[in-house]
Amino acid sequence: METIWFCLVAILIAGYVIFDGFDLGTGAIHMFVGRTEKEREAIISTIGPVWDGNEVWLLAGGGTLYFAFPALYASSFSGFYLALMIVLWLLILRGISIEFRNHIHDAMWKPFWDVIFGWSSGLLAFLFGVALGNVVRGVPIDANGFFFLPLWTNFQPGAQAGVVDWYTLLTGVAAFAALILHGALWVVLKSEGQIHTRASAWVNRSWFAVLLATVAVTITSFAIQPHLAGQFSAMPWGYVFPLLAAAGLGGIFVFHRRGRELHAFLSSCAYLTGMLTSVVFGVYPYVLPSNSDPSRSLTIYNAAAPRYGLEIGLWWFLPGMALVAAYFVFAYRHHAGKVKVS
């Protein structure tokens, strides 16, 4: 039962990265792809009907994490408190920038909120990558299952590391590049004319950055976290996950150059899914490794809620997520098609 909920949490996080990921990427590049106010409005309108719904996946993931693994929730939310407050403020600024930009028609008002939207989107993409790097690297969990991390110490990924070190900076840059590519592919899919051309150029540039970052993160992750190599050696079938990421990255390259926009975007979804599931498979059964004493790591067993609660919760979770899936199918079918600048 613990493994089932571990997989469900992973699915929800992957869903958030895929759906809200193109929101973040779109926001980060919209000022560069859109040269005029009308073009920037058109780019924002590609995510306008769905961006707030996409963030439901983050709420669902956090709620499920709290329900299924309360010890992990308590430990991580106290240890990463300062970093989580930064993420919360960026989420707030990103949301209000979309809502406020059209309230006042002024030469300075809209550009101001466009800058806020772009910077908050880009920083969120980067910080989510840093967070993933912390999970892979591990944190100094004490005997009571708690820890505290400063934002930075000596920038080395050892037992005295902070939230930010050279490894988590690398994972942050990789996530930023991946979501820029994901967002650019979304804009290509939903736009036409000059916006389409400029977004396509961003795809071409960011693809090579993602390729280099993927190779660098993969090599350093196996060096930083020895549990990864042991897990893949013990269960070689898990290589299907990095192969999915590689196939997705290759699919982006091929389909984008052939003008198959939907297939290129779906390949980006496959790449992100493959990368995240590779991490999930590699750290299993850990949910938060300890980099000071491996015996103090939080696992799916010592961090999980009582089994009876997990069993009952599953009966409520499945129909609830079925309703969410049905809503998303309806929303994306209803708002299908390209956005016009006019």
RAZINOR-V907681 format. One record per pair of residues at least 6 apart in sequence whose ideal C-beta (glycine too) atoms are under 7 Angstrom apart, sorted by the first residue. I is the first residue (numbers start at 1). J is the second residue. D is the distance in Angstrom with one decimal. If there is no record, write none. Layout:
i->{I,I}
j->{J,J}
d->{D,D}
//
This chain:
i->{1,1,1,2,2,2,3,5,5,6,6,8,8,9,9,9,9,10,10,12,12,12,12,13,13,14,14,14,15,16,16,16,17,17,18,18,18,19,19,20,20,20,20,21,21,21,22,22,22,23,23,23,24,24,24,24,24,25,25,25,25,25,25,25,25,26,26,26,26,26,26,27,27,27,27,28,28,28,28,28,28,29,29,29,29,30,30,30,30,31,31,31,33,33,33,33,33,33,34,34,34,34,37,38,39,39,40,42,42,42,42,42,43,43,44,45,46,46,46,46,46,49,49,50,50,50,51,53,56,65,65,66,67,67,68,68,68,69,69,69,70,71,71,71,71,72,72,72,72,75,75,75,75,75,75,76,77,78,79,79,79,79,79,80,80,82,83,86,87,87,90,90,90,91,93,93,94,94,94,94,97,97,97,97,98,100,101,101,101,122,125,125,125,126,126,126,127,128,129,129,129,129,129,130,130,130,130,130,132,132,132,133,133,133,133,134,134,135,135,136,136,136,136,136,137,137,137,137,137,137,138,138,138,138,139,139,139,139,139,140,140,140,140,140,141,141,141,141,141,142,143,145,149,149,150,151,151,151,152,152,152,153,153,153,154,155,155,156,157,157,157,157,159,159,167,167,170,170,170,171,173,174,174,174,177,177,177,177,178,178,180,181,181,181,181,181,182,182,184,184,184,184,185,185,185,185,186,187,187,188,188,188,188,188,189,189,189,190,190,191,191,191,192,193,203,207,207,210,211,214,221,222,222,225,227,227,227,228,231,231,231,231,232,232,232,238,241,241,241,241,242,242,244,244,244,245,245,245,245,247,248,248,248,248,248,249,251,251,251,252,252,252,252,255,255,255,256,283,285,285,285,286,286,286,287,287,287,287,288,288,289,290,290,304}
j->{307,310,311,300,301,304,300,68,310,284,300,64,317,61,64,65,68,277,280,57,60,61,64,61,276,273,276,277,57,57,58,61,272,276,269,272,273,54,57,54,55,57,58,179,182,272,182,183,186,47,51,54,121,124,125,179,183,125,179,180,181,182,183,184,186,43,46,47,183,186,187,94,117,118,121,118,121,122,125,180,183,180,183,184,202,40,43,44,118,40,114,118,43,187,195,198,199,202,40,42,43,195,110,341,195,341,114,191,195,339,340,341,187,195,98,339,186,187,190,191,339,331,335,331,332,335,98,331,324,72,73,73,305,313,304,305,310,287,303,304,305,145,298,302,303,287,288,298,303,141,145,146,147,288,298,288,84,146,139,146,147,148,149,149,163,151,163,127,124,127,120,123,124,124,116,120,117,120,121,124,113,116,117,120,117,113,110,113,114,176,175,176,179,172,175,176,172,175,171,172,174,175,176,163,164,168,171,172,171,175,279,167,168,171,172,163,168,283,288,221,224,225,279,283,157,167,168,224,225,291,225,289,290,291,147,149,288,290,291,147,159,290,291,292,147,290,296,297,298,296,296,298,162,163,162,162,163,164,162,163,164,160,161,162,160,165,166,165,165,166,167,224,291,292,220,224,216,217,220,217,213,213,214,217,206,209,210,213,210,272,206,203,206,207,210,268,268,272,199,202,203,206,203,264,265,268,265,195,199,196,199,200,203,261,261,262,265,338,339,199,338,339,338,341,256,252,253,249,249,249,228,228,229,289,283,286,289,282,238,281,282,284,238,239,282,281,274,277,278,281,274,278,270,273,274,271,274,275,278,270,267,268,270,271,274,271,263,267,270,264,267,268,271,263,264,267,264,289,299,300,301,297,298,299,298,299,300,303,297,298,297,296,297,310}
d->{5.5,4.7,6.2,4.2,5.9,4.6,6.3,3.9,5.8,6.9,4.8,6.3,6.8,6.4,5.4,5.6,6.4,6.8,4.4,5.9,5.2,3.9,5.8,5.0,6.7,5.4,4.9,7.0,4.4,3.7,4.8,5.8,5.4,6.2,5.0,5.7,6.8,4.0,5.8,4.2,5.6,6.5,6.6,4.9,5.0,6.3,5.0,5.0,3.9,5.0,4.7,5.6,4.7,5.5,4.6,5.0,6.6,6.8,4.2,5.0,7.0,4.8,1.9,6.4,6.9,6.4,6.5,5.4,4.1,5.8,5.8,6.7,5.2,5.9,2.9,5.9,4.6,3.8,6.3,5.8,6.4,6.1,5.9,6.0,5.7,5.6,4.4,6.4,6.3,6.6,5.7,4.9,6.1,6.1,5.9,4.6,5.1,6.5,3.6,7.0,4.9,6.5,6.2,5.3,5.6,5.8,5.9,6.8,6.3,5.2,7.0,4.7,6.1,6.4,6.6,5.2,6.7,6.2,4.0,6.6,5.1,6.9,4.6,5.8,6.9,6.5,6.8,6.0,6.8,6.6,5.4,4.6,6.5,5.8,6.4,5.9,6.3,5.8,4.5,5.6,5.7,5.9,6.2,6.8,4.0,4.9,5.8,5.3,4.3,6.9,5.4,5.4,6.7,6.7,6.3,6.2,6.4,6.1,6.1,6.7,4.3,5.4,5.6,6.5,6.8,6.3,5.1,6.8,6.8,5.7,4.6,5.6,5.0,7.0,5.5,4.5,6.1,4.1,5.8,6.7,4.4,4.3,3.9,6.7,6.3,5.5,5.1,3.8,6.7,6.6,5.8,4.8,4.2,4.4,6.6,4.5,6.7,5.7,4.7,3.9,5.9,2.5,6.2,6.6,6.4,4.6,6.3,4.1,5.6,6.7,6.6,5.7,3.6,3.2,6.7,6.3,5.8,6.8,6.4,5.5,6.8,5.2,6.1,6.6,5.1,5.8,6.7,5.3,6.4,6.1,6.9,3.8,5.6,3.3,4.9,6.1,6.5,6.8,6.3,5.2,5.5,6.8,6.2,4.3,4.9,4.1,4.6,6.7,6.7,6.9,6.6,6.5,5.5,5.0,4.5,5.5,5.2,5.9,4.1,6.8,4.4,5.5,6.2,4.4,6.7,4.8,5.5,5.8,4.7,6.9,4.4,5.6,5.7,4.4,5.9,5.5,6.2,6.0,6.3,5.8,6.1,3.7,6.7,4.7,5.9,4.4,4.9,5.1,5.3,6.5,4.9,6.4,4.2,6.0,5.2,6.4,4.8,6.6,5.0,4.0,4.6,6.1,5.8,5.5,4.5,5.1,6.2,6.6,3.9,5.9,4.7,5.4,6.3,5.5,4.6,6.3,5.0,5.7,5.4,6.3,6.1,6.0,5.3,6.7,5.5,6.1,6.1,6.8,6.5,6.8,6.1,5.3,5.5,6.9,6.5,6.9,6.6,4.0,6.8,6.7,5.2,6.5,5.4,6.5,6.7,4.5,5.5,4.3,4.2,5.4,6.4,4.8,5.8,6.5,3.4,5.2,2.9,4.7,6.3,6.5,4.8,6.6,3.4,3.1,5.6,4.9,6.9,3.1,6.7,5.4,4.6,5.6,6.7,4.1,4.0,5.9,4.3,6.3,4.8,4.8,6.9,5.1,6.9,5.5,5.2,6.4,5.9,5.4,6.7,4.3,4.7,4.3,4.4,6.8}
//
